[in-house]
Amino acid sequence: MKKLGTALFACALALAVAPAANAGTQRSLQVVALGDSYAAGTGAGDYEPGTDGVCYRSANSAAAVVVSDLRSRGKKVDFANVMCSGAAIPDLSTAFKGEAPQLDSLKTTTDLVLLTIGGNDVSFADYAGFCIQADCTGSRLVLDQLPAMTAKLTALLGEVKHRSPRARVVLGGYGRAFSPAANAPDVPLDPICGDGILTLPERAEGAEVSKGVDRAIRDGVRAARRGGVNAVYASAYTDGGTLRAEFEGHSACQAGTPFYRGLEALAPGQEGPVAVLHPSKAGQAAFAKLLECAL
């Protein structure tokens, strides 16, 4: 964990001096968190009352951790957390699961928008399910939908700017849920790493799909920035498409602390299939540091 600790220190320092922080002023920082299950923290536990089994908004989500860190540094923060499991880009502008449109939480006074979205627009969760239950090699399920998702994301970011013209928008990504390599030796692994569940060809293709999703989000953010949106992508991948050092070793079936839930999420008392291959509490904390760096 030494590399991760170094990275977290650097990010914490960056956060402490961020211009968005309202040091020396009385006005609270206005923060809105939007997005899907990865954003909400599905799989990370400690859910807001009334959201367990519905939107799964976790106190351990990356956005919630960022807000907690800001408050611990003495910043006054008003936090509108409207993230909801299952949301796709079009769902942010309509009523979803009995809740008001997420975009309605944006105000002209909003300072910071934290957002993770796009996975449900390309059937990312369905693809992961195919990999676990059947053979997902050779599938174009996700890749064929990426250009359309990029265009929708760019338009969404433009709408965010329209509603909150002075806000900085920080997007989180999805990272890489399972490793393309064989199981790490001599360490206890989740049953998802068992024989025939995630085969080596599936792992290799899954890693390419994850990189493809990352590139599509990156492209959408770049297009939005060219259109004047103050947006940045806090990705688990480098610009060159390699996993960042602090995330390497933490995908399913690797030796480090798992950043993603496995089949243990199906055990009695756990969330069930909705949490499989979603970030764990440790994974959300790692994504939070990426968001903090972007501040």
C-alpha positions, 0 to 999 in steps of 0.5 A, spaced: 500 500 500 506 504 499 504 507 492 497 508 494 499 512 501 503 516 497 498 518 492 493 519 497 497 524 500 499 528 494 491 528 493 490 530 500 495 536 499 492 538 492 485 538 495 487 542 501 489 548 497 484 547 491 481 554 489 474 551 490 475 550 497 471 556 501 477 558 505 476 565 508 469 566 506 462 564 510 458 562 504 458 554 503 460 550 498 454 548 494 456 540 491 451 536 487 452 528 486 449 525 480 450 518 477 449 511 477 450 505 482 458 506 481 457 513 483 451 512 489 456 506 492 452 500 491 456 495 494 460 499 499 455 499 504 452 504 510 446 506 505 442 512 506 435 510 510 430 509 504 435 507 499 437 500 501 434 496 495 432 502 491 438 507 489 443 504 494 446 511 496 452 509 500 456 514 505 462 510 503 461 513 496 467 516 493 462 523 492 460 522 500 467 521 502 470 527 498 464 531 502 466 528 508 474 530 507 472 537 505 468 538 512 474 535 516 478 540 513 473 546 516 469 547 509 462 548 510 459 544 504 451 543 502 451 537 499 445 534 494 446 527 494 441 524 488 445 519 485 441 512 484 443 505 482 441 503 475 441 510 472 443 512 465 444 518 462 437 520 459 434 518 466 438 524 469 433 528 466 426 524 468 423 522 474 427 515 476 425 510 481 420 515 484 425 520 485 425 527 482 430 528 476 437 528 478 438 534 474 433 538 478 438 538 483 443 543 479 442 550 481 445 557 478 449 557 485 452 550 484 460 550 485 462 543 484 458 537 481 461 530 482 458 525 476 459 518 474 455 515 469 455 512 462 455 505 464 448 503 463 448 506 457 452 501 454 450 495 458 456 495 462 453 491 467 450 486 462 456 485 459 459 483 466 454 478 467 455 475 461 462 474 463 460 471 469 454 466 467 456 464 460 462 466 455 463 474 453 468 473 448 467 476 442 461 480 444 460 487 441 455 488 446 459 494 449 463 497 444 458 498 439 454 503 443 460 507 446 460 512 440 453 514 442 454 514 449 460 519 448 455 523 444 450 523 450 455 524 455 458 531 451 450 533 451 449 532 458 455 536 460 453 541 456 446 541 460 450 541 466 453 547 464 447 551 462 444 549 469 450 551 473 454 555 469 460 556 474 460 549 477 466 545 476 464 538 474 469 532 476 467 525 473 469 519 476 470 512 472 469 505 472 476 502 472 477 495 471 473 490 475 477 484 474 484 482 472 486 480 465 491 475 468 491 468 471 489 468 479 494 471 484 497 465 487 497 463 494 492 468 497 485 467 498 480 469 492 473 471 492 469 465 488 468 469 482 475 467 481 474 460 481 475 455 475 471 456 469 467 463 471 472 468 469 476 465 464 483 468 461 480 470 454 474 473 458 479 477 462 483 479 457 477 482 453 474 484 459 480 489 460 479 491 453 472 493 454 474 497 460 479 501 457 474 502 451 469 505 456 474 509 459 476 512 452 469 513 451 468 517 457 475 521 456 473 523 449 466 526 451 469 530 457 474 533 452 469 534 447 465 538 452 471 542 454 472 544 447 465 547 448 467 551 454 464 546 460 469 546 466 469 539 466 475 534 468 475 526 468 478 523 474 480 516 471 483 510 474 487 509 467 492 514 465 492 518 458 496 512 455 490 507 457 494 503 463 491 502 469 494 507 474 499 504 479 495 505 485 489 501 482 494 496 479 493 489 483 486 491 486 482 488 481 478 482 482 483 475 482 489 480 484 493 479 490 491 486 493 485 489 497 479 488 493 477 494 490 471 491 487 465 486 490 465 479 488 460 473 488 461 474 496 455 479 495 450 474 493 451 471 500 445 472 505 445 479 508 448 482 502 446 486 497 445 480 492 447 481 484 446 488 484 453 489 488 457 484 484 463 487 480 461 494 483 466 498 488 467 496 495 468 501 500 476 500 499 475 501 492 470 507 493 475 510 497 480 510 492 476 513 487 475 519 492 482 520 492 482 521 484 476 526 485 480 530 490 486 530 485 481 533 480 479 539 485 
